Amino acid sequence: TAHADDIAHVFWMPDRNQTLDENSEIGIHRKRMARMWANFAKYG
């Protein structure tokens, strides 16, 4: 895994992701990761 490879999964980037299904395993993981990053930015 290269540096910042998770960015395409956390923040929707259509050129790097084929489809977006919020209920898929990846969609659920993406929402969790976004929530963790947001909480880290908010609370430290």
Buried (B, 14 or more C-beta within 10 A) or exposed (E): EEEEEBEBBBEEEEEEEEEEEEEEEEBEEBEEBBEEBEEEEEEE
